[in-house]
């Protein structure tokens, strides 16, 4: 169970950073 929670945390962090990068790229244009 601990591994599944850790994996979910990684995916959430990756998704958040991806959205952040896309937002910065859109703002940069």
ChimeraX commands (.cxc) that place a marker at each C-alpha (Angstrom):
marker #1 position 0.00,0.00,0.00 radius 0.5
marker #1 position 2.85,2.34,0.80 radius 0.5
marker #1 position 4.31,1.86,-2.69 radius 0.5
marker #1 position 0.95,2.63,-4.32 radius 0.5
marker #1 position 0.65,5.87,-2.33 radius 0.5
marker #1 position 4.24,6.81,-3.26 radius 0.5
marker #1 position 3.50,6.15,-6.94 radius 0.5
marker #1 position 0.36,8.31,-6.77 radius 0.5
marker #1 position 2.40,11.12,-5.17 radius 0.5
marker #1 position 4.99,10.92,-7.96 radius 0.5
marker #1 position 2.27,11.04,-10.64 radius 0.5
marker #1 position 0.58,14.00,-8.93 radius 0.5
marker #1 position 3.87,15.89,-8.72 radius 0.5
marker #1 position 4.69,15.10,-12.36 radius 0.5
marker #1 position 1.27,16.29,-13.48 radius 0.5
marker #1 position 1.54,19.50,-11.46 radius 0.5
marker #1 position 5.01,20.29,-12.81 radius 0.5
marker #1 position 3.83,19.57,-16.37 radius 0.5
marker #1 position 0.91,21.99,-15.97 radius 0.5
marker #1 position 3.28,24.56,-14.48 radius 0.5
marker #1 position 5.71,24.25,-17.41 radius 0.5
marker #1 position 2.85,24.53,-19.92 radius 0.5
marker #1 position 1.53,27.60,-18.09 radius 0.5
marker #1 position 4.96,29.27,-18.12 radius 0.5
marker #1 position 5.42,28.44,-21.80 radius 0.5
marker #1 position 1.99,29.88,-22.64 radius 0.5
marker #1 position 2.71,33.02,-20.59 radius 0.5
marker #1 position 6.13,33.33,-22.26 radius 0.5
marker #1 position 4.48,33.57,-25.67 radius 0.5
marker link #1:1,2 radius 0.2
marker link #1:2,3 radius 0.2
marker link #1:3,4 radius 0.2
marker link #1:4,5 radius 0.2
marker link #1:5,6 radius 0.2
marker link #1:6,7 radius 0.2
marker link #1:7,8 radius 0.2
marker link #1:8,9 radius 0.2
marker link #1:9,10 radius 0.2
marker link #1:10,11 radius 0.2
marker link #1:11,12 radius 0.2
marker link #1:12,13 radius 0.2
marker link #1:13,14 radius 0.2
marker link #1:14,15 radius 0.2
marker link #1:15,16 radius 0.2
marker link #1:16,17 radius 0.2
marker link #1:17,18 radius 0.2
marker link #1:18,19 radius 0.2
marker link #1:19,20 radius 0.2
marker link #1:20,21 radius 0.2
marker link #1:21,22 radius 0.2
marker link #1:22,23 radius 0.2
marker link #1:23,24 radius 0.2
marker link #1:24,25 radius 0.2
marker link #1:25,26 radius 0.2
marker link #1:26,27 radius 0.2
marker link #1:27,28 radius 0.2
marker link #1:28,29 radius 0.2
view
